[in-house]
């Protein structure tokens, strides 16, 4: 699945970035501070200049029946990198989406081709499964490195409190606890 040493590299990278941001290795990560540190600007659709209000309404539709189906998009323009996040999603989801987009940049992944339908919807025409899996793993590691997970267990934090403190979803916390072996280690 991953190249040899990839998971270790992710842990080291996460620790290095936390240190560069003045954080401890087990501290919660401010994803927007990481983006600034990496030279990436972060916007919501409301911050996009000239975006028609009706288009904004479609982009951010979240009526409980038909939630907005996009999460984030990275735009490269005039040598600048911009990530636009779906602000109708929870803060935890936005943090995950942002670190996922940043992970693609960190790993030097090639941008994928997007097609626009007649109805004006943007559709990813193809994606590289290996790159998506790398971005998913690095994203999770940035949000919840193994050192943070073991600190959560040592402190006896309840899952809901830990998810809130680290700004992640319960699902992300459970996934990382299971996939890193920390859950089994502290069972």
NUDOMI-69472 format. One record per residue: residue number from 0; residue in three letters; x, y negated, z of N, C-alpha, C in turn. Coordinates in steps of 0.2 Angstrom, whole numbers, plus 5000, padded with zeros to 4 digits. Layout:
! residues N
(NUM, "Ala", (X, Y, Z), (X, Y, Z), (X, Y, Z))
...
//
This chain:
! residues 187
(0, "Unk", (5004, 5006, 5000), (5000, 5000, 5000), (5004, 4994, 5000))
(1, "Unk", (5008, 4992, 5005), (5013, 4987, 5006), (5020, 4989, 5005))
(2, "Unk", (5024, 4984, 5002), (5031, 4986, 5001), (5034, 4987, 5008))
(3, "Unk", (5039, 4991, 5009), (5042, 4992, 5015), (5045, 4986, 5018))
(4, "Unk", (5043, 4985, 5025), (5045, 4979, 5029), (5040, 4973, 5028))
(5, "Unk", (5035, 4974, 5024), (5030, 4968, 5023), (5027, 4966, 5030))
(6, "Unk", (5024, 4971, 5034), (5021, 4969, 5040), (5026, 4966, 5045))
(7, "Unk", (5032, 4968, 5045), (5037, 4965, 5050), (5038, 4958, 5047))
(8, "Unk", (5039, 4957, 5041), (5040, 4951, 5038), (5035, 4946, 5040))
(9, "Unk", (5028, 4948, 5040), (5023, 4944, 5042), (5023, 4942, 5049))
(10, "Unk", (5025, 4946, 5053), (5025, 4945, 5060), (5031, 4940, 5062))
(11, "Unk", (5036, 4940, 5058), (5042, 4936, 5059), (5040, 4929, 5056))
(12, "Unk", (5037, 4929, 5050), (5035, 4923, 5047), (5030, 4919, 5052))
(13, "Unk", (5025, 4922, 5055), (5020, 4919, 5059), (5024, 4916, 5065))
(14, "Unk", (5028, 4920, 5068), (5032, 4917, 5074), (5036, 4911, 5072))
(15, "Unk", (5039, 4911, 5066), (5043, 4906, 5064), (5039, 4899, 5063))
(16, "Unk", (5033, 4900, 5060), (5029, 4895, 5059), (5026, 4892, 5065))
(17, "Unk", (5024, 4896, 5070), (5022, 4894, 5076), (5028, 4890, 5080))
(18, "Unk", (5034, 4892, 5079), (5039, 4888, 5082), (5040, 4882, 5079))
(19, "Unk", (5040, 4882, 5072), (5041, 4875, 5069), (5035, 4870, 5070))
(20, "Unk", (5029, 4873, 5072), (5024, 4869, 5074), (5024, 4867, 5082))
(21, "Unk", (5029, 4869, 5085), (5029, 4868, 5093), (5025, 4872, 5097))
(22, "Unk", (5023, 4878, 5094), (5019, 4883, 5098), (5023, 4889, 5100))
(23, "Unk", (5020, 4892, 5106), (5023, 4898, 5108), (5021, 4904, 5103))
(24, "Unk", (5024, 4910, 5103), (5023, 4915, 5099), (5016, 4918, 5100))
(25, "Unk", (5013, 4917, 5105), (5006, 4920, 5107), (5001, 4915, 5107))
(26, "Unk", (5002, 4909, 5105), (4998, 4903, 5105), (4993, 4903, 5099))
(27, "Unk", (4987, 4900, 5100), (4982, 4900, 5095), (4985, 4895, 5089))
(28, "Unk", (4983, 4896, 5083), (4986, 4892, 5078), (4981, 4887, 5075))
(29, "Unk", (4983, 4881, 5074), (4979, 4876, 5071), (4980, 4877, 5064))
(30, "Unk", (4975, 4880, 5060), (4977, 4881, 5053), (4978, 4875, 5049))
(31, "Unk", (4974, 4870, 5051), (4975, 4864, 5047), (4982, 4861, 5048))
(32, "Unk", (4985, 4861, 5054), (4992, 4859, 5055), (4997, 4863, 5051))
(33, "Unk", (4995, 4870, 5051), (5000, 4874, 5046), (4999, 4872, 5039))
(34, "Unk", (4993, 4870, 5037), (4992, 4868, 5030), (4996, 4862, 5029))
(35, "Unk", (4996, 4857, 5033), (5000, 4851, 5033), (5007, 4852, 5033))
(36, "Unk", (5009, 4857, 5037), (5016, 4859, 5037), (5019, 4861, 5031))
(37, "Unk", (5014, 4865, 5027), (5016, 4868, 5021), (5015, 4863, 5015))
(38, "Unk", (5013, 4857, 5016), (5012, 4852, 5011), (5005, 4853, 5007))
(39, "Unk", (5000, 4857, 5010), (4994, 4858, 5007), (4989, 4854, 5010))
(40, "Unk", (4985, 4850, 5006), (4979, 4846, 5008), (4973, 4850, 5009))
(41, "Unk", (4969, 4849, 5014), (4963, 4853, 5015), (4957, 4848, 5014))
(42, "Unk", (4952, 4850, 5010), (4946, 4846, 5010), (4940, 4850, 5010))
(43, "Unk", (4934, 4847, 5011), (4928, 4850, 5011), (4925, 4848, 5004))
(44, "Unk", (4919, 4851, 5002), (4916, 4848, 4996), (4914, 4841, 4996))
(45, "Unk", (4912, 4839, 5002), (4910, 4832, 5003), (4915, 4827, 5002))
(46, "Unk", (4922, 4829, 5003), (4927, 4825, 5002), (4930, 4824, 4995))
(47, "Unk", (4927, 4828, 4990), (4929, 4828, 4983), (4926, 4822, 4980))
(48, "Unk", (4930, 4817, 4977), (4927, 4811, 4974), (4923, 4813, 4968))
(49, "Unk", (4917, 4809, 4968), (4913, 4809, 4962), (4909, 4815, 4962))
(50, "Unk", (4908, 4819, 4967), (4904, 4825, 4967), (4897, 4823, 4968))
(51, "Unk", (4893, 4825, 4963), (4886, 4823, 4963), (4882, 4827, 4969))
(52, "Unk", (4878, 4823, 4972), (4874, 4825, 4978), (4870, 4832, 4977))
(53, "Unk", (4868, 4833, 4971), (4864, 4839, 4970), (4869, 4845, 4969))
(54, "Unk", (4875, 4844, 4966), (4880, 4849, 4966), (4882, 4851, 4973))
(55, "Unk", (4883, 4846, 4977), (4885, 4847, 4984), (4880, 4851, 4987))
(56, "Unk", (4874, 4850, 4986), (4868, 4854, 4989), (4869, 4861, 4987))
(57, "Unk", (4870, 4862, 4981), (4871, 4869, 4978), (4877, 4872, 4981))
(58, "Unk", (4882, 4869, 4982), (4888, 4872, 4984), (4888, 4874, 4992))
(59, "Unk", (4884, 4870, 4995), (4884, 4871, 5003), (4877, 4874, 5005))
(60, "Unk", (4873, 4876, 5000), (4867, 4880, 5002), (4868, 4885, 5007))
(61, "Unk", (4864, 4884, 5012), (4865, 4889, 5018), (4858, 4889, 5021))
(62, "Unk", (4853, 4892, 5018), (4846, 4892, 5020), (4844, 4898, 5024))
(63, "Unk", (4849, 4902, 5026), (4847, 4908, 5030), (4845, 4914, 5025))
(64, "Unk", (4843, 4912, 5019), (4841, 4918, 5015), (4846, 4919, 5009))
(65, "Unk", (4848, 4913, 5006), (4853, 4913, 5001), (4859, 4909, 5003))
(66, "Unk", (4864, 4912, 5007), (4870, 4908, 5009), (4874, 4907, 5004))
(67, "Unk", (4878, 4901, 5004), (4883, 4899, 4999), (4888, 4905, 4999))
(68, "Unk", (4889, 4907, 4992), (4893, 4913, 4991), (4900, 4912, 4990))
(69, "Unk", (4903, 4906, 4990), (4910, 4905, 4989), (4913, 4903, 4996))
(70, "Unk", (4919, 4904, 4997), (4923, 4903, 5003), (4928, 4897, 5003))
(71, "Unk", (4932, 4898, 4998), (4938, 4893, 4997), (4941, 4893, 4990))
(72, "Unk", (4944, 4888, 4988), (4947, 4888, 4982), (4953, 4884, 4982))
(73, "Unk", (4958, 4886, 4979), (4965, 4882, 4979), (4965, 4879, 4972))
(74, "Unk", (4967, 4872, 4972), (4967, 4868, 4966), (4974, 4865, 4966))
(75, "Unk", (4977, 4866, 4960), (4984, 4863, 4959), (4983, 4857, 4954))
(76, "Unk", (4985, 4851, 4956), (4984, 4846, 4952), (4990, 4841, 4953))
(77, "Unk", (4993, 4839, 4947), (4999, 4834, 4948), (5004, 4836, 4953))
(78, "Unk", (5005, 4843, 4953), (5011, 4845, 4958), (5008, 4845, 4965))
(79, "Unk", (5002, 4844, 4966), (4999, 4844, 4973), (4995, 4850, 4974))
(80, "Unk", (4995, 4853, 4980), (4991, 4859, 4982), (4985, 4857, 4986))
(81, "Unk", (4979, 4858, 4984), (4973, 4857, 4988), (4969, 4863, 4989))
(82, "Unk", (4967, 4864, 4995), (4962, 4869, 4997), (4955, 4866, 4999))
(83, "Unk", (4950, 4868, 4995), (4943, 4866, 4997), (4940, 4871, 5000))
(84, "Unk", (4937, 4870, 5006), (4934, 4875, 5011), (4927, 4874, 5011))
(85, "Unk", (4923, 4879, 5011), (4916, 4879, 5011), (4914, 4877, 5018))
(86, "Unk", (4912, 4871, 5019), (4910, 4868, 5026), (4904, 4871, 5029))
(87, "Unk", (4900, 4875, 5025), (4894, 4877, 5028), (4895, 4884, 5031))
(88, "Unk", (4901, 4886, 5031), (4903, 4892, 5035), (4906, 4891, 5042))
(89, "Unk", (4906, 4895, 5046), (4908, 4894, 5053), (4915, 4892, 5053))
(90, "Unk", (4917, 4889, 5059), (4924, 4887, 5059), (4929, 4893, 5059))
(91, "Unk", (4927, 4898, 5062), (4931, 4904, 5062), (4932, 4907, 5055))
(92, "Unk", (4926, 4907, 5051), (4927, 4909, 5044), (4931, 4904, 5040))
(93, "Unk", (4931, 4898, 5041), (4935, 4893, 5038), (4942, 4894, 5039))
(94, "Unk", (4944, 4895, 5046), (4951, 4896, 5048), (4953, 4903, 5044))
(95, "Unk", (4949, 4908, 5043), (4951, 4914, 5040), (4952, 4912, 5032))
(96, "Unk", (4948, 4909, 5030), (4948, 4907, 5022), (4954, 4903, 5021))
(97, "Unk", (4956, 4898, 5025), (4961, 4894, 5024), (4968, 4898, 5025))
(98, "Unk", (4969, 4902, 5030), (4975, 4906, 5030), (4975, 4911, 5024))
(99, "Unk", (4970, 4913, 5022), (4970, 4918, 5016), (4973, 4914, 5010))
(100, "Unk", (4970, 4908, 5009), (4973, 4904, 5003), (4980, 4902, 5004))
(101, "Unk", (4982, 4900, 5010), (4989, 4898, 5012), (4993, 4904, 5011))
(102, "Unk", (4991, 4910, 5013), (4995, 4916, 5012), (4997, 4918, 5004))
(103, "Unk", (4992, 4916, 5000), (4993, 4917, 4993), (4999, 4912, 4991))
(104, "Unk", (4999, 4906, 4993), (5004, 4901, 4992), (5011, 4904, 4995))
(105, "Unk", (5011, 4906, 5001), (5017, 4908, 5005), (5020, 4914, 5001))
(106, "Unk", (5016, 4918, 4998), (5019, 4924, 4995), (5020, 4923, 4988))
(107, "Unk", (5019, 4917, 4985), (5020, 4915, 4978), (5016, 4919, 4973))
(108, "Unk", (5010, 4921, 4975), (5005, 4924, 4971), (5003, 4920, 4965))
(109, "Unk", (5003, 4923, 4959), (5000, 4919, 4953), (4993, 4917, 4954))
(110, "Unk", (4991, 4911, 4952), (4984, 4909, 4952), (4980, 4914, 4947))
(111, "Unk", (4974, 4915, 4949), (4970, 4920, 4945), (4965, 4915, 4941))
(112, "Unk", (4963, 4918, 4935), (4959, 4914, 4930), (4952, 4914, 4933))
(113, "Unk", (4949, 4908, 4932), (4942, 4907, 4934), (4938, 4905, 4928))
(114, "Unk", (4932, 4908, 4927), (4928, 4906, 4922), (4922, 4902, 4925))
(115, "Unk", (4919, 4897, 4921), (4913, 4894, 4923), (4907, 4896, 4918))
(116, "Unk", (4902, 4898, 4922), (4896, 4901, 4918), (4892, 4895, 4915))
(117, "Unk", (4887, 4896, 4911), (4883, 4891, 4908), (4879, 4888, 4914))
(118, "Unk", (4878, 4891, 4919), (4874, 4888, 4925), (4879, 4884, 4929))
(119, "Unk", (4885, 4883, 4927), (4890, 4879, 4931), (4893, 4883, 4937))
(120, "Unk", (4892, 4890, 4938), (4895, 4893, 4943), (4902, 4895, 4941))
(121, "Unk", (4907, 4895, 4946), (4914, 4897, 4945), (4914, 4904, 4947))
(122, "Unk", (4917, 4908, 4942), (4917, 4916, 4944), (4925, 4918, 4942))
(123, "Unk", (4927, 4921, 4947), (4934, 4924, 4947), (4934, 4930, 4942))
(124, "Unk", (4937, 4929, 4936), (4937, 4934, 4931), (4940, 4940, 4932))
(125, "Unk", (4946, 4940, 4936), (4949, 4946, 4938), (4953, 4944, 4944))
(126, "Unk", (4955, 4949, 4948), (4960, 4948, 4954), (4965, 4953, 4955))
(127, "Unk", (4970, 4952, 4958), (4975, 4957, 4959), (4974, 4960, 4966))
(128, "Unk", (4972, 4966, 4966), (4970, 4969, 4972), (4976, 4969, 4977))
(129, "Unk", (4982, 4971, 4975), (4988, 4971, 4979), (4989, 4964, 4982))
(130, "Unk", (4989, 4959, 4978), (4989, 4952, 4981), (4984, 4950, 4986))
(131, "Unk", (4978, 4952, 4985), (4973, 4951, 4989), (4974, 4954, 4996))
(132, "Unk", (4976, 4961, 4996), (4978, 4964, 5002), (4983, 4961, 5006))
(133, "Unk", (4989, 4959, 5002), (4994, 4955, 5005), (4992, 4949, 5009))
(134, "Unk", (4987, 4945, 5005), (4985, 4939, 5008), (4980, 4940, 5014))
(135, "Unk", (4976, 4945, 5014), (4972, 4947, 5019), (4976, 4949, 5026))
(136, "Unk", (4982, 4953, 5024), (4986, 4955, 5030), (4990, 4949, 5033))
(137, "Unk", (4993, 4945, 5029), (4996, 4939, 5031), (4992, 4934, 5035))
(138, "Unk", (4986, 4933, 5032), (4981, 4929, 5035), (4979, 4931, 5042))
(139, "Unk", (4978, 4937, 5043), (4976, 4940, 5050), (4982, 4939, 5054))
(140, "Unk", (4988, 4940, 5052), (4994, 4940, 5056), (4996, 4933, 5058))
(141, "Unk", (4994, 4928, 5054), (4995, 4921, 5055), (4990, 4919, 5061))
(142, "Unk", (4984, 4921, 5060), (4979, 4920, 5065), (4980, 4923, 5072))
(143, "Unk", (4982, 4930, 5071), (4982, 4934, 5077), (4988, 4939, 5077))
(144, "Unk", (4994, 4936, 5078), (5000, 4940, 5077), (5000, 4945, 5083))
(145, "Unk", (5004, 4950, 5082), (5004, 4956, 5087), (5005, 4953, 5094))
(146, "Unk", (5010, 4948, 5095), (5011, 4946, 5101), (5005, 4942, 5105))
(147, "Unk", (5001, 4939, 5101), (4995, 4936, 5103), (4990, 4941, 5106))
(148, "Unk", (4990, 4947, 5102), (4985, 4952, 5103), (4987, 4955, 5110))
(149, "Unk", (4994, 4957, 5111), (4996, 4960, 5117), (4995, 4955, 5123))
(150, "Unk", (4996, 4948, 5122), (4994, 4943, 5127), (4987, 4943, 5129))
(151, "Unk", (4983, 4944, 5124), (4975, 4944, 5126), (4974, 4950, 5130))
(152, "Unk", (4977, 4956, 5129), (4975, 4962, 5133), (4978, 4961, 5140))
(153, "Unk", (4985, 4958, 5140), (4988, 4958, 5147), (4984, 4953, 5151))
(154, "Unk", (4981, 4948, 5148), (4977, 4943, 5152), (4970, 4945, 5154))
(155, "Unk", (4968, 4951, 5151), (4962, 4954, 5152), (4956, 4949, 5149))
(156, "Unk", (4957, 4946, 5144), (4952, 4942, 5141), (4947, 4946, 5138))
(157, "Unk", (4941, 4944, 5139), (4935, 4947, 5135), (4936, 4946, 5128))
(158, "Unk", (4933, 4950, 5124), (4934, 4949, 5116), (4931, 4942, 5114))
(159, "Unk", (4925, 4940, 5117), (4922, 4934, 5115), (4926, 4928, 5117))
(160, "Unk", (4929, 4928, 5123), (4933, 4923, 5125), (4939, 4922, 5121))
(161, "Unk", (4942, 4928, 5119), (4948, 4928, 5115), (4947, 4925, 5108))
(162, "Unk", (4941, 4928, 5105), (4939, 4925, 5098), (4938, 4918, 5098))
(163, "Unk", (4935, 4915, 5103), (4934, 4908, 5104), (4941, 4904, 5105))
(164, "Unk", (4945, 4907, 5109), (4951, 4903, 5111), (4956, 4903, 5104))
(165, "Unk", (4956, 4908, 5100), (4960, 4909, 5094), (4956, 4906, 5088))
(166, "Unk", (4950, 4905, 5089), (4946, 4902, 5083), (4945, 4907, 5077))
(167, "Unk", (4944, 4913, 5079), (4943, 4918, 5074), (4936, 4922, 5076))
(168, "Unk", (4934, 4926, 5071), (4928, 4929, 5072), (4929, 4936, 5076))
(169, "Unk", (4924, 4938, 5079), (4924, 4945, 5083), (4927, 4950, 5078))
(170, "Unk", (4924, 4950, 5072), (4926, 4955, 5067), (4934, 4955, 5066))
(171, "Unk", (4937, 4949, 5065), (4944, 4948, 5064), (4948, 4951, 5070))
(172, "Unk", (4945, 4949, 5076), (4949, 4951, 5082), (4949, 4959, 5082))
(173, "Unk", (4943, 4962, 5081), (4943, 4969, 5082), (4947, 4972, 5076))
(174, "Unk", (4947, 4970, 5070), (4951, 4972, 5065), (4958, 4972, 5067))
(175, "Unk", (4961, 4966, 5069), (4968, 4966, 5071), (4970, 4970, 5077))
(176, "Unk", (4965, 4970, 5082), (4967, 4975, 5087), (4968, 4982, 5085))
(177, "Unk", (4963, 4984, 5081), (4963, 4991, 5078), (4969, 4992, 5073))
(178, "Unk", (4970, 4988, 5069), (4975, 4989, 5063), (4983, 4988, 5066))
(179, "Unk", (4984, 4985, 5071), (4990, 4984, 5074), (4992, 4989, 5079))
(180, "Unk", (4987, 4993, 5081), (4988, 4998, 5086), (4988, 4995, 5094))
(181, "Unk", (4986, 4989, 5094), (4986, 4986, 5101), (4980, 4989, 5105))
(182, "Unk", (4975, 4990, 5102), (4969, 4993, 5105), (4971, 5000, 5108))
(183, "Unk", (4974, 5004, 5104), (4976, 5010, 5106), (4981, 5010, 5112))
(184, "Unk", (4986, 5005, 5111), (4991, 5004, 5116), (4988, 5002, 5123))
(185, "Unk", (4983, 4999, 5123), (4980, 4996, 5130), (4974, 5000, 5132))
(186, "Unk", (4973, 5006, 5128), (4967, 5010, 5130), (4968, 5014, 5137))
//
